[in-house]
Amino acid sequence: MKALVTYYTQTGNTGKVAKAIYEAISIEKVLIPIAELKDQGGYDIVFVGFPVHAHSVPAEAETFIKGLPKDQRVAFFSTHGSMRGGHLPKQAFEHALGVAAKNKVLGHFGCRGKVDPNIIEALINKPAHKAWAEEAQGAERHPDNHDLADAREFAQGIIAAL
Ligand SMILES: Cc1cc2nc3c(=O)[nH]c(=O)nc-3n(C[C@H](O)[C@H](O)[C@H](O)COP(=O)(O)O)c2cc1C
């Protein structure tokens, strides 16, 4: 049994979660960013991580998911500025599920990730984005140790279910 943990990250948050997931996996495993991946076949499970962008999946991750072999077992993980459990990050997972329609999605995990202060500054005075920008400020210390422990537990559960 072999697992691939691959991810897209701009500021490192999703990379931290990827590392925690990788460390928790008890079978043969590979950790590599999507951009460096040459061969995506031959894995029993592929963990795919991405930051939520505009309530959805960034193109880099979406293109990768679309290229996965049919019936590939997949687990998603993401980081986002919004609170955990809110409907906006859920929307991104729903989008990922649609893109992965030909795959077997075993689960998904999400936690908060610090948002680039330039983005918050650009949005906090715009009426349409103010509420989100204020909420996103609260992600400053994430992913924290609690988030990473939850990510490890998630990974162990996915491996146990194979
Ligand atoms: C262009 C852009 C769009 C974003 N859109 C959202 C969003 O819609 N919802 C959200 O909760 N966070 C959003 N974020 C915040 C990121 O998802 C969050 O900071 C994430 O942890 C960044 O991960 P990374 O460090 O792996 O790149 C956005 C960030 C960027 C740069």
The ligand as an SDF file (V2000), in Angstrom:
LIG
                    3D

 31 33  0  0  0  0  0  0  0  0999 V2000
   -6.3500   34.9220   -3.7210 C   0  0  0  0  0  0  0  0  0  0  0  0
   -6.8180   34.3990   -2.3840 C   0  0  0  0  0  0  0  0  0  0  0  0
   -8.1600   34.1190   -2.1800 C   0  0  0  0  0  0  0  0  0  0  0  0
   -8.6020   33.6240   -0.9520 C   0  0  0  0  0  0  0  0  0  0  0  0
   -9.9240   33.3180   -0.8050 N   0  0  0  0  0  0  0  0  0  0  0  0
  -10.3600   32.7980    0.3800 C   0  0  0  0  0  0  0  0  0  0  0  0
  -11.7210   32.4310    0.5590 C   0  0  0  0  0  0  0  0  0  0  0  0
  -12.5530   32.5490   -0.3420 O   0  0  0  0  0  0  0  0  0  0  0  0
  -12.1160   31.9410    1.7550 N   0  0  0  0  0  0  0  0  0  0  0  0
  -11.2400   31.7680    2.7880 C   0  0  0  0  0  0  0  0  0  0  0  0
  -11.6530   31.3340    3.8610 O   0  0  0  0  0  0  0  0  0  0  0  0
   -9.9160   32.0910    2.6590 N   0  0  0  0  0  0  0  0  0  0  0  0
   -9.4730   32.5950    1.4720 C   0  0  0  0  0  0  0  0  0  0  0  0
   -8.1440   32.9120    1.3260 N   0  0  0  0  0  0  0  0  0  0  0  0
   -7.2260   32.6690    2.4390 C   0  0  0  0  0  0  0  0  0  0  0  0
   -6.4230   31.3880    2.2450 C   0  0  0  0  0  0  0  0  0  0  0  0
   -7.2680   30.3130    1.9240 O   0  0  0  0  0  0  0  0  0  0  0  0
   -5.6750   31.0230    3.5440 C   0  0  0  0  0  0  0  0  0  0  0  0
   -4.8950   32.0850    4.0070 O   0  0  0  0  0  0  0  0  0  0  0  0
   -4.8220   29.7820    3.3270 C   0  0  0  0  0  0  0  0  0  0  0  0
   -4.4460   29.2450    4.5820 O   0  0  0  0  0  0  0  0  0  0  0  0
   -3.5580   30.0660    2.5030 C   0  0  0  0  0  0  0  0  0  0  0  0
   -2.8940   28.8420    2.3390 O   0  0  0  0  0  0  0  0  0  0  0  0
   -1.3900   28.7070    1.8230 P   0  0  0  0  0  0  0  0  0  0  0  0
   -0.5050   29.3550    2.8580 O   0  0  0  0  0  0  0  0  0  0  0  0
   -1.1840   27.2350    1.7380 O   0  0  0  0  0  0  0  0  0  0  0  0
   -1.3030   29.3710    0.4890 O   0  0  0  0  0  0  0  0  0  0  0  0
   -7.6800   33.4170    0.1090 C   0  0  0  0  0  0  0  0  0  0  0  0
   -6.3230   33.7170   -0.1040 C   0  0  0  0  0  0  0  0  0  0  0  0
   -5.8840   34.1960   -1.3290 C   0  0  0  0  0  0  0  0  0  0  0  0
   -4.4270   34.4720   -1.5270 C   0  0  0  0  0  0  0  0  0  0  0  0
  1  2  1  0
  2  3  1  0
  2 30  2  0
  3  4  2  0
  4  5  1  0
  4 28  1  0
  5  6  2  0
  6  7  1  0
  6 13  1  0
  7  8  2  0
  7  9  1  0
  9 10  1  0
 10 11  2  0
 10 12  1  0
 12 13  2  0
 13 14  1  0
 14 15  1  0
 14 28  1  0
 15 16  1  0
 16 17  1  0
 16 18  1  0
 18 19  1  0
 18 20  1  0
 20 21  1  0
 20 22  1  0
 22 23  1  0
 23 24  1  0
 24 25  2  0
 24 26  1  0
 24 27  1  0
 28 29  2  0
 29 30  1  0
 30 31  1  0
M  END
$$$$
